[in-house]
Structure formats: structure tokens, C-alpha cells
Amino acid sequence: MDDSTMMFDLHTHNEMCGHAIGTIEDYVTAGIDKGLKVIGISDHTPYFHREEDHPFPRITMAKSHFTKYIEEVLRLKQQYANQIEVLIGIESDFFPDHGLAYQKYLDQYPFDYIIGSVHYVDEISIFKKGRWEGLSMAQKIKTKERYYGLIEQSARSRMFQILGHIDAMKGFYPEFSSIEVEAIEHTLRVIGEEELVIEINTSGKTKDSGGWYPADDILERALHYNVGVTFGSDAHTPDRVGDEFNEVKSRLKEIGFKELTYFVKKEKRSVLI
């Protein structure tokens, strides 16, 4: 669809993950109220690589709830078909040693898209506030390089259509952005070669870093490497659905992007900027 007035949001969560507010339906109706044409439901995958059904109730849904999640999105897709297009998405952690465990589950369901996100580096959450304390600059550089190395591996895995918040490690450590590494350039080149899409994620405004993920300088380099872009609010409350969509579209146009991308049955659809 080539429609410059079309609004969409591919990154939304809900109460099933244990750290968001509202039902899946609350996010769908919020999308309708905001004038969205398309909304993607993309809650966190369970930890498929763990033996326990629900090892971290405040981080992800239980494995035993996963089918219920799919069924509920499909029900709402049908119920609201005349008002908004509901897409079945999921945000999957990327653990390089456990890709097969995730694919075993994800391949069973009719996802329109899967967002691949790196949330852990050296087995520590990227959002852990104290992880940078006491590190030398050399150690900080290595940590950032490992982060982008994992994102590059996620791009090469062919598991995902979208790569989530690719500089989110700055969330509670704004100085992250000023750590100079060459890995970002290499990672963006690989993402472009793999013909993947990165999201402009507006949830950075809820963290210490402020702004969006990724920063403008990364978006400029992404354009150079022909990396496609999409929009996601990463809403954990219904009122953030579609948050700053028009501002993102304007900024992307200034940078030089011509279109935003969303996915239906893992096929790219374009929206002109």
C-alpha cells in the first residue's frame, strides 16, 4: 500500500508479559482511537530456552500462555476487521546459542512479522543501571562491540523481519552513544545486505536517554546502507500507541528516507513518507 497518510504501529505489548498495562484488546481499541490503519501486537516471547514454564513472570509470558496469545490476536483480528488491520507479531529475544529452541515454537504460528531484539549482553540486561559502573573505557568499548556483534548475528540468523531498538543500550546510560566503535557501521552494512528492517522506536523517551532508538546519526548511516525502517512505539500502556508517529515520519523524510515498511505474512508493504 502506498498511502502517505496511513498510520501504523508494529511494536505494542500488553499485560501478558507481566510488565505492561492493559489487555491486547485495549491496545487494538487505542489504535482505532488514534486513527491507525494497522496495529501490530508484539508482546515478548516466553523464554523458550528455559525448562521452566514461567521463570520470570515480570519479563515475559509463560510458555503455556503462548497459544492463548496467538488465539486472542486472531480473535481480535476478526472482530475488528472493519475498523483496523490487526497483525500478529512477537518480540523475540535473540540468544545466539538458543535459536533453534525459539524457531521450534515460532515456526508453528502464522506471524506477520517477528521483531528480534538483543536484551542481554554478557548475560546482563542492557537496561541494568549499574552495569557500567567501574568499567574502563576499553571495557566499555568491548561491551558496545559485543552488543552490536549480537545484533549482527541476529541479522544473519534469518529469524526476524525487524530488528528492535538497535541502540537501546543507551536507555539508562546516555553516555553509551558517545562510545566510538566501528562495529555499528559493520552491523548496519550486514542488516542492509540481509534486506532487514530496523524500527524507529519511540520508547526511548521513557528512559534516561530520552529521544528515540536509534539516534539520527545511526539512521543516516542506515540510509547509506539501504536499511529499511519501520515504526514502533514499544507501548507498554495503551495511551502510547502510535506515539510520535508523525514526528518520526517527518524526521525520516528530512534524513532522506522515502518509505516506511510494515509486514503482512512476512511480506513487505510500503507506506510513502
N, C-alpha and C positions, 0 to 999 in steps of 0.2 A: 504493500500500500504506500503510495506517495502522497502524503497529506501533511502539509506543514502545520496544520492546526491541531493535529492529533496528539493528545497527551497520553502517556502510559507510565507505569512504574512496575519494574520487574523484581524488586527486592523488598519483600514485606515478611514480617514474622507474625507470630500470634502466641497465645497462651500455652500452646502445646510444648514449646521449648523450655518453659519454666522461668523465663526472664523477660517476657513481653506481656503486654496487657491487651486483652480483648480476644474474641473468637475470630476464626477465619472469616465468618460472615460479617463481622464488624469491619474488617478491612475491605471487603468487597463493597459494602454499602458506603464506606468512606470514599472509596474510589468513585462511585457513582455520584456522590455529593460534590466531589471535587471536579467533576466533569471529565474524568478519564474515560478513554475508549477501551483501554486494555489494562488489566491488572494481573500481575503475576504473583502467585503465592509461593513463597520460597523459604519455608522455615528450615531450621538446622536439622541435618540428618542425625539419626541416632549414631552412637559410637559403634559402628558395625564390627570394628576390630576387637571389641571387648567381649568377654564371655558373659558378663552380667547384662541383664536386660536393660537396666537403667542406672548406670554407675554415677552419673552426675545430673540429678533431676533439675538443677537450676541452669544447665547449659544446653541440653538437647532433650528431645523427646525420647521415649523408650522405644526399643526395637518392636515391642509388642503393640505399639500405637501407630506404627508406620503405615500399615494398611488402612487404618481408620483415617489417617491424614489424607491419603490419596482418595478414598471414597468420599470424604467430605468435600474436597475440592471439586471432584467430578459432579457431586450433587449440586453444588453452588453454581458450577459452570452451566448446568442445565437450567437451574431455577432462574438465573439472572441473564440468560442468553439474549433477551431482548433489550437489556439495559447496558451491559458491559461484557466484553470478552474476558473470561477468566482463564488464565493459563496455569498449567500445572508445572511448577518449578520446585527446586530444592536447592538449599545452600549446603554443599558438601565440604567438610574438611578435607584437606589434602595431606595424607600421611604417605610418603613415598614407599614405605615398607608394607602398606596395607591396601594398596589399590585394588587388588583382586577381591578382597573382602567387601569393599564398597561396590564394585561393579556387579558382584553377585546379586546384590539387592537392587541396585539402581536400574539394572537392565531388565528387571521384571515388570517395570511400570511405564506408562505412556507419557513420560515427561516431555514438555515442550522445550525445556532447557534445564541445564544444571549449572549452577554457579560454583566454581571451585575457589575456595578461599584458604589461604595459609593463616592459621591462627596460632601456631606454635613454632618456635624456633629453639632448638636445643631443649625440647620438651618443656619449655616455659612459655606461657601465654604472651603473645605480643603486646597485650594490654596490661601486663603486670607492672604496676607503677615502680616497683623497686628494682627491676631487673638491670637498670643501667648504673645503679649506684656502685661506685668504687672501680668501675671499668676504666682502663686506659683507653686512649684514642685508638690504639692499634686493635684492642679488643672490640671496641665499638664498630670499627670498620669491618672486622671479621664477622661480627653478628649481622650487620646490614648486608654483607655479601652473601651470607648463608640464607638470609631471608629471600633475597632476590634469586638465589640459586634454587630455592624450593619453588618459587613462583615459576621459574623457567622449567623446572621438572614437571610442574602441574600443566604447563602449556604443552609439553611434549607428550604427556600421558594420553592425550586424545580422549580424556574422560569428560571434558567440560566444553560448553559453548561460550561461557562467560567466565572471566577471571575477576574475582571480587576484590574491591578496595585495595589496590596494589601498593599503596604506601600507608596503610592503616597503622603500621608500627609507630608512626608519629603521634598516634592518638593521645597518649598520656606522656609523651616525650617529644615536644615540638622540635627540640634540637636535632632530632633524627634527620630532618630534612637537610641540614647543613653538613652532614657527614658525607664527604665526597667518595664515591665508589664508581668504578667503571661498570659494575655488574648491571646497573639499571639499563644502560644502553644495550648491552648484550641481550638482556631479558626481553626488552621491547622488540628487538630485531627478531628473536625467536617467536614471540607472540604474533608478529606480523606474518612471518613465514608460515606459521600454523593456521593462519587466517582466523584467529580467535578475536573475541571482542572483550574489551575491558569496560567496567562500569564506571560512570561518574556517580559516586556515592555521597549523598549529602548529609550523612550522619556524622561526618567529622565535626560539624558544628556543635554536636552534643559532647565533644571531648575537649581536652585541654588545648589541642592543636587548633581548634576552630577550622573553618573552611571546609573544603570538600576533599575527598580522596578520588583520584590523585591530584596533586598540585599542578598548576598551569604549566610549569616547566616540563613536567613529565608528559602532559598532554601534547605539548608542542613536539616533543620527541616522538611520541606515539604516532602523531600525524605523519611525521617524516618516514616512519617505518610501515605506513599503511595499516595501522592497527585500527580496527573498528571500535566504535563506542556505543554504549547503551546507557540508560538512566535507571538508577535505583535509589530510593530514599533510605533503604535499610530501616524502615519504620518498625519500631517496637511498641508504638502506640498508634491507634488509628488516625489521630489528628495529624500525623506526619506523612501520611500517604500523599505522594506527588509533591512533597515539599521541595520548593525551589526549581521545579521542572523548567519553567520559562527562563529563569535566570541562568540555568545550566545551558539551555539551548542558545541563549544569546552569547554566552561566553564561548561556547564551541564554535559558533559562527565567526566570532572575532578571531579565534585562533586559526580558522581555515577549514574546519570540518564541514562537510556538505550534507551529512545524513546521520541519523541515529538508527540503531538496529534493534529489533526485537525478534523473538523466535516463536514459531508455531511448528510443533512436531519436529523440532530441532532444525528447521529450515529458516534461513534469514529472511526477514521482512524489513523494508527500508521506510523510514519517515524522513522526508526532506526537512532540513533545518532552515 
